[in-house]
Amino acid sequence: IFDRPEFRSWVSPDFPTGSAKLLWIHGPAGFGKTILCSRVVEHLLSEIGAPIAHFFFSSDFKSREDPYIAIRSRIFQVI
């Protein structure tokens, strides 16, 4: 993923400042989205040193399905 043009554009300092820096990764269950996203988080924290807020939804836990929990988690991470 780190060599894909979409990712490189997304992490580029030239990314338009008026745009949301949101990377949306989607796909069917079991295709490795969580693993991929956790690698992206690790990469951003260690290689780039970027401040990030993240949340992993999960159908296994009811509390991880609630969009309000996701928003609350992201707010908590940035303050």
N, C-alpha and C positions, 0 to 999 in steps of 0.2 A: 504493500500500500504506500510505503514511503517514497517510491519512485513514480507513482502515478501522477499525471499532470494535475488532476483535481486536488490531490492532497498537497502537492507542492504549491499550487496557487493559493490554497486555503491557509497554509502556514507562512506564505510570503509576506514580508513587510509592505509590499506594494498592494496587498488586498485592499479594495476600496473601504475607506473608513466609515462610510455611511451605510455599509452593509453589515448584516449580522454574521458573525463568525461561527456558523453552525455547520458541523459536519454530520450529515444524516446517513447512517449505515442501516440498511434494511435487507431483509431476506427471510426465507422460511426458517422454521425452528430447526436447530441442529446444524446449521451451516457455518457456525463459528463466529457469529457477530460479536458475542461477548468477549471471546478471546482476542479478536481483532481490535475491538475497542479498548481493551485493557492494555494492549501493546501500544496503541496510539497514546493513551494517557501516560504510560511509562516513558515513551519517546518525548512527549511534550515536556514532561517534568525534568527528565535527565539531560536530554540533548539540547533542548531549546531554552529551558528554564522559564517557560511561559506559565503565567498564572491561568489556571483552568478551573472550571466547575463542571462536574460530570455526575451523571446518575444512570444506573443500570436498571431498567425495568425488568420484571420477572413475572412470568405467569405461575411460578411455583409458590409465590408468597403474595397473599392478597395485599399486604401493605406496600409491595413493590409494583403494584398495578395502578395506584392512585396518582393521577397527574398533579394533584395538589401536594402530595408528598415530594414529588420530583421538584416542583417549584420551590418548596420550602428548603429542600436539600441544597439546591443551587444557591439560594439566597444566603443560607448559612455558610456555604463555602467561600463566598466573596466578601463577607463582612469580617 
